[in-house]
Amino acid sequence: MPKGSPQSFEAASIKFNTSGDVRTSMRLLPGGHIEARNRTLKMLIQTAYGLQDFQIIGEPNWSKSARFDMTTRGADRQITQDDVRAMMRTLLSERFRLSLHHETREFSIYALRRNRSDRRLVTS
């Protein structure tokens, strides 16, 4: 694949999962093949961009409730996890018309530390 061109899967299928099951799974197989079951769009975005739940803001409510099964066929060559993430980003953009932007925000954080003679944790 030429440098600078968007990476994509050879083939991909994304279908609604209406099983009602709460269990989810996602397996990355050799060559960039992915089998994902009962995943929300938000979960797929988190995987594709390497984000935590709190880092995604402003998504539509359905992205946290609608469930999908995704199966992909990658490539006949060794690919890295970064390649797979890039391929997932391309797929989400094409299939869901996903557009996003990055911004920096300040959040409160809490540090857990031992500050007592009995060595119990306290917040500060």
Backbone bond lengths (Angstrom), bond angles and torsions (degrees), N, CA, C in turn:
res aa  C-N    CA-C-N  psi(-1)  N-CA   C-N-CA  omega(-1)  CA-C   N-CA-C  phi
1 M - - - 1.458 - - 1.524 108.26 -
2 P 1.326 118.75 128.42 1.452 120.90 -178.34 1.525 111.64 -64.60
3 K 1.332 114.03 144.03 1.464 118.23 177.23 1.514 109.89 -61.68
4 G 1.369 115.38 142.57 1.458 120.18 177.68 1.514 113.98 90.14
5 S 1.352 117.68 -15.88 1.463 118.84 178.95 1.520 109.02 -86.78
6 P 1.338 117.32 147.08 1.457 118.59 -179.11 1.519 110.29 -66.22
7 Q 1.304 116.29 138.25 1.452 120.45 178.74 1.518 108.35 -84.82
8 S 1.312 116.35 142.84 1.460 120.12 177.65 1.516 109.65 -146.79
9 F 1.315 115.31 161.20 1.457 121.81 177.48 1.519 109.16 -75.51
10 E 1.323 116.89 153.59 1.465 121.02 173.87 1.515 109.93 -62.36
11 A 1.326 116.34 -42.75 1.461 122.06 179.50 1.522 107.95 -150.81
12 A 1.331 115.87 149.68 1.465 119.93 179.31 1.516 109.69 -151.97
13 S 1.326 114.69 145.43 1.455 121.83 176.87 1.522 108.08 -130.53
14 I 1.323 116.49 127.95 1.460 121.78 174.47 1.522 106.85 -126.67
15 K 1.328 116.14 121.59 1.461 121.28 -178.13 1.519 109.61 -131.53
16 F 1.344 116.00 151.48 1.458 120.27 174.15 1.517 109.97 -62.23
17 N 1.317 116.34 141.82 1.455 122.09 172.81 1.528 106.36 -109.70
18 T 1.303 116.51 115.31 1.471 121.18 -178.36 1.526 111.08 -112.62
19 S 1.321 117.95 24.18 1.461 122.39 -176.30 1.526 112.82 -67.16
20 G 1.329 117.56 -27.49 1.457 120.64 -175.32 1.518 112.91 81.18
21 D 1.310 117.27 -2.36 1.460 122.75 179.21 1.530 109.20 -70.15
22 V 1.318 117.38 145.80 1.467 120.56 178.64 1.529 111.87 -94.59
23 R 1.337 116.66 -13.80 1.465 119.62 -179.66 1.525 110.60 -75.89
24 T 1.329 114.84 142.68 1.460 120.30 176.57 1.526 108.15 -127.53
25 S 1.309 115.61 158.97 1.462 119.47 175.10 1.524 108.92 -150.76
26 M 1.322 114.15 156.11 1.455 119.89 175.59 1.515 107.12 -153.06
27 R 1.331 115.04 123.88 1.462 120.64 -179.98 1.512 109.50 -123.36
28 L 1.319 114.88 131.58 1.460 121.56 173.51 1.515 106.85 -102.06
29 L 1.311 115.92 118.18 1.459 121.93 -178.13 1.521 109.46 -104.33
30 P 1.317 117.95 161.96 1.473 120.41 -179.08 1.535 112.13 -53.21
31 G 1.322 115.36 144.37 1.462 121.06 177.78 1.515 114.03 82.28
32 G 1.330 117.95 9.73 1.461 120.13 177.64 1.507 114.60 84.69
33 H 1.329 116.85 15.70 1.460 120.11 175.51 1.527 107.90 -78.30
34 I 1.314 116.39 135.04 1.461 121.15 -179.92 1.517 109.11 -125.83
35 E 1.320 115.20 137.97 1.452 122.15 170.61 1.523 107.08 -124.16
36 A 1.311 116.73 108.88 1.463 121.80 179.23 1.522 108.01 -118.46
37 R 1.322 116.40 134.09 1.455 121.35 -178.85 1.523 110.37 -125.63
38 N 1.312 115.19 132.07 1.465 122.62 171.35 1.531 112.54 59.66
39 R 1.318 117.19 39.98 1.470 122.16 -179.33 1.523 109.85 -99.38
40 T 1.322 116.24 144.17 1.458 119.98 173.78 1.526 108.67 -81.74
41 L 1.326 115.70 162.59 1.459 119.26 175.61 1.519 109.99 -59.87
42 K 1.330 116.89 -39.16 1.459 119.72 179.75 1.520 110.99 -60.75
43 M 1.329 117.82 -40.48 1.470 120.96 177.25 1.530 111.03 -63.04
44 L 1.327 116.22 -40.83 1.464 120.02 179.35 1.532 110.82 -65.61
45 I 1.331 116.40 -39.44 1.472 120.66 177.43 1.527 109.77 -63.75
46 Q 1.321 116.81 -44.04 1.464 120.46 179.00 1.525 110.75 -57.24
47 T 1.314 117.27 -42.85 1.462 121.45 179.45 1.525 110.88 -67.24
48 A 1.325 116.73 -46.68 1.467 121.05 -175.88 1.526 112.64 -64.67
49 Y 1.323 116.90 -33.90 1.460 120.56 -175.86 1.532 113.27 -107.65
50 G 1.334 117.42 -1.58 1.460 120.30 179.66 1.518 112.24 64.88
51 L 1.339 117.07 42.76 1.457 122.07 -175.90 1.522 112.10 -108.68
52 Q 1.317 115.43 159.50 1.457 122.91 170.92 1.528 108.47 -92.59
53 D 1.316 116.86 161.64 1.460 122.43 -177.61 1.538 112.21 -53.49
54 F 1.340 117.18 -46.04 1.463 121.05 -175.82 1.533 112.98 -69.39
55 Q 1.328 117.65 -12.40 1.455 120.60 -178.06 1.530 112.89 -85.69
56 I 1.309 117.19 -5.26 1.462 121.21 178.17 1.518 107.76 -106.86
57 I 1.318 115.79 118.80 1.463 121.27 -174.94 1.527 109.19 -129.69
58 G 1.327 116.55 137.90 1.460 121.01 173.51 1.511 114.66 89.07
59 E 1.320 118.08 11.80 1.455 120.65 179.44 1.531 109.87 -75.78
60 P 1.333 117.56 152.54 1.465 119.24 178.20 1.535 110.43 -66.95
61 N 1.324 116.65 151.93 1.465 120.96 -178.09 1.517 112.96 -57.12
62 W 1.331 117.43 -36.51 1.463 119.64 -177.18 1.522 112.04 -64.34
63 S 1.343 118.02 -22.14 1.464 120.04 -179.30 1.525 111.85 -69.97
64 K 1.339 116.31 -13.88 1.461 120.93 177.94 1.521 111.97 -102.97
65 S 1.338 117.18 -7.06 1.466 118.95 -176.07 1.532 113.36 -120.68
66 A 1.314 118.45 -39.07 1.475 120.70 179.58 1.529 108.42 -67.29
67 R 1.321 116.19 136.19 1.465 121.81 -176.42 1.524 110.44 -111.39
68 F 1.332 115.29 146.03 1.459 121.09 -176.36 1.522 111.02 -135.22
69 D 1.328 115.11 151.09 1.456 123.20 168.20 1.521 106.36 -108.58
70 M 1.314 116.80 134.70 1.453 120.92 -178.45 1.529 108.84 -130.73
71 T 1.303 115.51 131.30 1.461 121.82 175.16 1.522 107.04 -130.11
72 T 1.313 115.80 131.23 1.467 119.39 179.62 1.517 110.19 -129.53
73 R 1.301 113.61 155.21 1.459 120.85 171.08 1.523 105.44 -117.79
74 G 1.309 116.05 120.35 1.455 121.83 -173.47 1.500 114.06 -81.95
75 A 1.287 115.75 -106.75 1.466 121.57 -174.91 1.518 108.83 -141.48
76 D 1.309 115.77 163.67 1.465 120.97 177.85 1.515 110.59 -91.30
77 R 1.310 116.02 32.66 1.458 120.96 178.75 1.517 108.12 -140.86
78 Q 1.300 116.53 165.62 1.454 120.54 177.02 1.527 108.98 -72.25
79 I 1.309 115.97 131.68 1.457 119.65 176.66 1.519 108.64 -130.14
80 T 1.311 115.04 154.56 1.460 120.91 -176.89 1.520 110.25 -89.58
81 Q 1.319 115.20 169.68 1.464 120.35 175.80 1.534 110.04 -62.15
82 D 1.317 117.78 -35.96 1.469 120.97 176.77 1.527 110.98 -63.08
83 D 1.347 116.52 -38.58 1.468 120.11 176.11 1.527 110.74 -62.00
84 V 1.330 116.40 -44.44 1.474 120.70 -179.87 1.525 110.49 -62.31
85 R 1.326 117.18 -42.45 1.477 119.98 177.95 1.525 111.13 -61.97
86 A 1.328 116.46 -41.79 1.471 119.80 178.18 1.523 110.49 -63.17
87 M 1.326 116.18 -40.57 1.463 120.44 178.70 1.530 110.79 -65.28
88 M 1.342 116.77 -39.38 1.465 120.16 177.31 1.526 110.93 -64.90
89 R 1.330 117.21 -39.91 1.470 120.20 178.98 1.525 110.60 -61.82
90 T 1.337 116.68 -42.28 1.464 120.71 177.16 1.524 110.35 -61.72
91 L 1.323 116.87 -44.99 1.465 121.53 -179.29 1.532 111.61 -62.45
92 L 1.322 117.94 -45.25 1.470 121.15 179.49 1.524 111.31 -64.32
93 S 1.312 116.25 -36.85 1.459 120.41 177.59 1.519 111.01 -64.87
94 E 1.324 116.42 -43.73 1.471 120.91 -178.15 1.526 112.33 -71.51
95 R 1.317 117.47 -47.25 1.467 120.93 -172.08 1.520 113.56 -82.14
96 F 1.334 117.67 -34.24 1.466 120.97 -176.85 1.528 112.14 -109.17
97 R 1.321 116.68 1.21 1.474 120.81 -175.31 1.529 110.28 53.90
98 L 1.317 115.10 38.87 1.453 122.15 -177.13 1.516 110.21 -67.71
99 S 1.296 115.95 128.45 1.466 120.69 171.15 1.518 106.86 -133.16
100 L 1.295 115.63 143.46 1.458 119.79 -177.72 1.511 109.46 -151.27
101 H 1.307 114.41 169.64 1.456 119.24 172.82 1.521 108.54 -141.74
102 H 1.310 115.65 157.85 1.457 121.82 -179.91 1.514 108.19 -101.21
103 E 1.325 116.39 140.25 1.453 120.46 173.30 1.514 108.73 -147.34
104 T 1.307 115.17 159.91 1.455 121.19 178.89 1.520 108.46 -103.74
105 R 1.318 115.90 131.70 1.463 121.85 177.36 1.518 109.26 -130.35
106 E 1.325 115.14 152.15 1.453 119.75 175.72 1.519 109.04 -96.45
107 F 1.332 114.75 136.30 1.458 121.88 178.33 1.517 108.35 -130.21
108 S 1.313 115.74 154.52 1.460 120.18 172.78 1.516 108.70 -74.46
109 I 1.312 115.57 144.14 1.454 119.81 174.80 1.517 108.30 -129.08
110 Y 1.307 115.32 158.97 1.451 121.25 178.99 1.522 108.02 -125.71
111 A 1.320 115.15 139.05 1.455 120.32 177.96 1.518 108.58 -108.26
112 L 1.317 116.37 129.74 1.461 120.99 173.02 1.509 107.71 -93.53
113 R 1.310 115.61 127.32 1.459 118.86 -179.71 1.519 109.12 -147.60
114 R 1.301 114.66 157.96 1.456 120.37 176.52 1.519 107.39 -89.51
115 N 1.325 115.15 119.95 1.458 118.84 -175.32 1.525 110.36 -138.13
116 R 1.302 114.72 22.27 1.460 118.64 -177.11 1.527 108.09 -130.80
117 S 1.305 115.50 155.75 1.459 119.20 179.61 1.533 111.56 -66.93
118 D 1.358 117.73 -24.71 1.459 119.32 178.90 1.534 112.16 -87.65
119 R 1.312 117.29 6.54 1.473 125.54 174.50 1.510 113.88 64.95
120 R 1.341 118.55 18.39 1.465 121.18 175.00 1.514 109.24 -76.91
121 L 1.318 115.98 151.19 1.468 120.81 179.77 1.512 110.27 -75.56
122 V 1.324 116.40 143.27 1.459 123.00 174.21 1.518 108.44 -132.06
123 T 1.327 118.23 155.15 1.468 120.66 177.02 1.513 109.14 -96.89
124 S 1.318 114.83 153.07 1.465 119.61 176.68 1.498 109.92 -136.97
